[in-house]
Amino acid sequence: MSAAQSEIPLEGRLGALQCHFTWDLEPGRNKLLRIKDKMQDLSKEEECKWLGHIYNLQGFVHFQLGSIEEARSFFSRAEEAFRQMRGAEEGPWLVVTYGNQAWLHHHQGEQAESRACLSKIDGLMTEDPSQDELHPEICAEKAWTLMKFSKEQKLLAADYFQRAIRMQPDVVEWQTSHVILLVIMSKHSETGFEEDIMEKLTKAKEQDPENLFLAAIYLQQLAKKGQIDQSGARELATMVLRNQVSSYSGIKPLLWFYRTFISSDEAVALAEEALKLHPDERHLKRCAALCYGWKIWEKDSRPSPSLIEKGIRAHEELISLYPDSSFMKRMDLAGIYSKSEKTKAKSEKIYKELLTEDLEPAEQQIFFNNYAKHLYFIQQQSNMSIQYHMKAVEIPIKSVFKENSIKHLEKIRYRKGNQEVDRFLSRLKESQK
C-alpha cells in the first residue's frame, strides 16, 4: 500500500472500490430472494464461464439477507472459481471478489482482514498503472451483475459490456452475454427488435456455436421475423436434453419457441421428457409447470380435468421448492385452482392471503391486475374488478400489468359509459401531460 493510500480512511477506500457493495444494488427483500433462487439454478455447471460471477452475486445477496457465513463461503468459492477458470493464482479478475471480501470483513468489525483485502487489490491494480478506466474484467463482471436488476441498470450493463469488449474483444462469453442483454432490452423498447441486433446475434452464434441458450434465443428471434425453423428447434431440443441441466441450458427459451411456433402440446411433451431424464431438477419442474399453465390458459381452450390436475400438482410442488420466491407461483396456482369447481375455494384462499400480505409495489401491481380479472371472469363482480384495476394503475410503475389494467378500464369506459372510470382515465391522461 502506498503512503498516500494508507492515509485515506478505511471507509473512503472501501467506498472507492468496484464491487457489489458499491454498485447501488438496492433491491427489496423479495427481489433478493428471487435472485438467490435464480443464481442457485444457474450454478449447476462447474465449467460455466460465469461461475465466479454467480458466486459473487450469491455472496452479496446472502449478505443482504443476513446470512453472513453463507456470504463468506460464496465469496471464497468465487475466488477459487476465478482461479480455476483463468488458470492463474492472481489477476484483475479477483478485484471485485477481494472488494466484496473487504466490505464483508469491514461490516463484521474485522478491520485488519479488510485492510489485507485492500492490499491485495492494490497489488493487482499496480500491474497496469496506466488504467484511466476500469479494467475489462471489472467492466464485464459489473455488466453481468447489473443485467440482473432494473431496466435502468440493464442500460448501464450494456455500456459496461461494450467497454469490456472494446478493450478485450476476444472474450466470447462477453460478446454472447452482451447480445443476449440487447435482446432482453429490445422486448421493452418502443422500436422493437432492431436489425443490427439480429446481425450481432448471428455473429455471436457463429463465435459461440456450443452455447445452446444462445441458439434458442436465435431461433426465437428468427421466428419473430417470419423465419420459423421447426426442424432446427427439434434438433436443438435433442442437444439440450443430452446436456447438463441449468437455466443456462436453453430449455426455457426453447419451450417458448415450441409453444409459440409449434404447439403447446409439444412444449408440454418436451418439458416432460426433460423431467424424465432429470427428475430431481427443480428448474425443469418449473419449466414443466410453466408449460402446463400455457396449455391451461390457451385461448378458447377447455382444459381437461387431468391437465388441470397436472398443473395443480406441478405448481404446488414448485411452491415447496421455491418457498422464498413463490409470489408469482402462488398467483399462477390460484388461477389454475379457479378452473375447477373442486378447487375454487383454494383459489379464493390464496387471493385472500395475498390481499393481507405486505407486498412490494411491483408485486402489488401484479396482484391487483390479476385479482381484478379473477373478480370479473370468475366471480362476476364487475364493480369490484374496476376498483382493483384502478388500484393497479395508481401504482407508479410502468409495466405490462399496468398497461393491461388501463386497457380493461378503457373497454369498460367505451362499452358501458362508466362515469367513475371515465373520470379516472381523464385524470390519468392529464397527469401524463
PEPEMO-V299135 format. One line per field, one symbol per residue. ss: DSSP state (H for helix, E for strand, L for the rest). phi: phi as a letter, one per 20 degrees, with the letter a starting at -180 (. if undefined). psi: psi as a letter, one per 20 degrees, with the letter a starting at -180 (. if undefined). A space follows every 10 residues. Layout:
ss=???
phi=???
psi=???
//
This chain:
ss=LLHHHHLLLH HHHHHLLLLH HHLLLLLLHH HHHHHHHHHH HHLLLLLLLL HHHHHHHHHH HHHHLLLHHH HHHHHHHHHH HHHHHHLLLL LHHHHHHHHH HHHHHHHLLL HHHHHHHHHH HHHHHHHHLL LLLLLHHHHH HHHHHHLLLL HHHHHHHHHH HHHHHHHLLL LHHHHHHHHH HHHHHHLLLL LLLLHHHHHH HHHHHHHLLL LHHHHHHHHH HHHHLLLLLH HHHHHHHHHH HHLLLLLLLL HHHHHHHHHH HHLHHHHHHH HHHHHHHLLL LHHHHHHHHH HHHHHHLLLL LLLLHHHHHH HHHHHHHHHH HLHHHLHHHH HHHHHHHLLL HHHHHHHHHH HHHHHHLLLL HHHHHHHHHH HHHHHHHLLL LHHHHHHHHH HHHHLLLLLH HHHHHHHHHH HHHHHHLLHH HHHHHHHHHH HLL
phi=.fffffefgg fffffefdaf fdelecffgf fgfffgffff feeedfegfd ffffffffff ffffenefff fgffffffgf fffffembfc rffegfffff ffffgffeme ffffffffff fgfffffcfe fecffgffgf fffgfffedf gfffffggff ffffffebfe efffgfffff fffffffdef enefffffff fffffffcfe effffffffg ffffendedf ffffffgfff ffefebfefn fffffffgfe ddafffffff fffffffcfd efffffffff fffgffeggm ecffgfffff ffffffffff ecfecdgfff fffgffgfec gfdfffffff fffffeeeef gffffffgff ffffffeeel dfffgggfff ffffffcfaf ffffffffff fffeedmfff ffffffffff fef
psi=prhghhipqg hghghiqorh ijjlnlrrgh gghghggghh hhlhohjpij gggghghggg ghghijnghg ggghhhhggh gggghikqhq riiiggghgg hggggghjjm hghghhhhhg gghhhihmij oirqqhhggg hgghghiicr ghhhghgggh gggghhhmij oghggghggh ghgghhhjqh iboqhhhhgh ggghhhhmii ohgghggggg hghhjjnonh hhghghgggg hhrqpriiii gghghggghh ieqhghgggg ghghhhhmij ohhhhggghg ggggghjppj qnqqhhgggg gggghghghh hmhiljghhh gggggghiip hhjhhhghgg ghghhiqnqq gghggggggg hghghghgik mhghggghgh gghhplpprh hghghggghh ggghhikohg gggghghggh hi.
//
